[in-house]
């Protein structure tokens, strides 16, 4: 029983250390961030057509492709804005 208690205490101390260090994050915090990122992505995806359509008028197929690619890249940036995504330096 004492050994089990020591193992439990050691694991608890490790978790407390990781939380203070920032390498352990509460599940609810991550879930909230994922929810916000998904909502922002959804919003940006639905805005692609109304934002891109006026810019496509009179353009070549290649120019339209580029406009759509730019809009998709903008939408996907919402996922990179999660506070849990490691940013390149």
GUKOLSE-784285 format. One line per field, with one value per residue (C-alpha): residue number from 1; chain; residue in one letter; x, y, z. Coordinates in pm, 1 decimal. Layout:
BEGIN
n: (NUM; ...)
chain: (A; ...)
res: (A; ...)
x: (X; ...)
y: (Y; ...)
z: (Z; ...)
REM end
This chain:
BEGIN
n: (1; 2; 3; 4; 5; 6; 7; 8; 9; 10; 11; 12; 13; 14; 15; 16; 17; 18; 19; 20; 21; 22; 23; 24; 25; 26; 27; 28; 29; 30; 31; 32; 33; 34; 35; 36; 37; 38; 39; 40; 41; 42; 43; 44; 45; 46; 47; 48; 49; 50; 51; 52; 53; 54; 55; 56; 57; 58; 59; 60; 61; 62; 63; 64; 65; 66; 67; 68; 69; 70; 71; 72; 73; 74; 75; 76; 77; 78; 79; 80; 81; 82; 83; 84; 85; 86; 87; 88; 89)
chain: (A; A; A; A; A; A; A; A; A; A; A; A; A; A; A; A; A; A; A; A; A; A; A; A; A; A; A; A; A; A; A; A; A; A; A; A; A; A; A; A; A; A; A; A; A; A; A; A; A; A; A; A; A; A; A; A; A; A; A; A; A; A; A; A; A; A; A; A; A; A; A; A; A; A; A; A; A; A; A; A; A; A; A; A; A; A; A; A; A)
res: (X; X; X; X; X; X; X; X; X; X; X; X; X; X; X; X; X; X; X; X; X; X; X; X; X; X; X; X; X; X; X; X; X; X; X; X; X; X; X; X; X; X; X; X; X; X; X; X; X; X; X; X; X; X; X; X; X; X; X; X; X; X; X; X; X; X; X; X; X; X; X; X; X; X; X; X; X; X; X; X; X; X; X; X; X; X; X; X; X)
x: (0.0; 286.8; 447.3; 121.3; 88.9; 445.1; 380.7; 58.3; 233.8; 517.0; 270.7; 74.5; 390.4; 487.2; 144.9; 162.5; 508.9; 398.8; 97.5; 312.5; 569.4; 296.5; 337.8; 13.0; -308.6; -659.4; -878.3; -1157.9; -917.7; -808.9; -1170.0; -1275.3; -989.7; -1076.9; -1440.9; -1342.0; -1100.8; -1364.4; -1623.9; -1381.8; -1289.1; -1656.7; -1725.0; -1430.3; -1522.8; -1878.2; -1745.3; -1528.5; -1797.1; -1925.6; -1571.8; -1425.0; -1713.2; -1678.7; -1302.3; -1341.9; -1545.1; -1364.7; -1063.4; -892.7; -925.9; -574.8; -652.8; -975.2; -781.6; -540.2; -824.0; -986.0; -652.0; -592.7; -937.6; -888.0; -548.6; -707.1; -976.2; -722.1; -525.1; -801.8; -658.6; -310.2; -443.3; -513.4; -308.3; -192.3; -34.2; 339.5; 424.6; 730.1; 999.5)
y: (0.0; 236.9; 166.9; 242.3; 566.9; 668.7; 593.7; 796.3; 1091.0; 1080.6; 1081.3; 1365.6; 1573.0; 1507.9; 1625.0; 1936.5; 2013.4; 1965.3; 2189.7; 2467.6; 2423.8; 2459.5; 2120.4; 1991.2; 2169.1; 2112.2; 1915.8; 2175.6; 2453.2; 2263.0; 2173.9; 2540.0; 2647.5; 2379.2; 2491.9; 2854.1; 2755.7; 2534.8; 2812.8; 3062.1; 2814.1; 2748.5; 3120.9; 3178.6; 2884.2; 3010.9; 3355.2; 3228.3; 3248.3; 3599.1; 3733.6; 3565.7; 3598.3; 3972.9; 3938.3; 3658.7; 3857.7; 3882.5; 3681.7; 3388.9; 3037.5; 3061.5; 3395.4; 3252.6; 2951.6; 3185.2; 3386.4; 3068.1; 2936.6; 3264.9; 3248.6; 2887.5; 2972.0; 3262.1; 3028.7; 2769.5; 3031.0; 3006.5; 2670.7; 2817.1; 3083.6; 2826.5; 2914.8; 2553.5; 2551.5; 2599.9; 2899.2; 2887.6; 3130.3)
z: (0.0; 80.1; -256.8; -438.7; -241.5; -333.5; -701.4; -687.7; -519.7; -775.0; -1065.8; -907.4; -859.8; -1222.5; -1343.6; -1125.1; -1261.0; -1622.9; -1565.9; -1417.4; -1695.2; -1957.4; -2121.7; -1970.2; -2065.4; -1933.8; -2173.8; -2150.3; -2248.7; -2559.4; -2645.4; -2615.5; -2841.6; -3097.7; -3092.9; -3157.9; -3436.8; -3602.1; -3587.1; -3739.4; -4013.3; -4089.0; -4112.0; -4343.9; -4568.1; -4610.3; -4700.2; -4987.7; -5258.5; -5178.7; -5137.3; -5446.0; -5693.3; -5763.0; -5800.1; -6058.9; -6309.4; -6642.3; -6523.9; -6693.1; -6552.9; -6404.4; -6237.9; -6093.0; -5964.9; -5787.6; -5631.3; -5499.9; -5369.2; -5186.4; -5028.2; -4917.9; -4768.4; -4580.6; -4445.3; -4334.5; -4142.0; -3881.5; -3781.1; -3746.0; -3511.5; -3240.6; -2937.0; -2918.9; -3265.0; -3245.0; -3461.4; -3687.0; -3588.7)
REM end
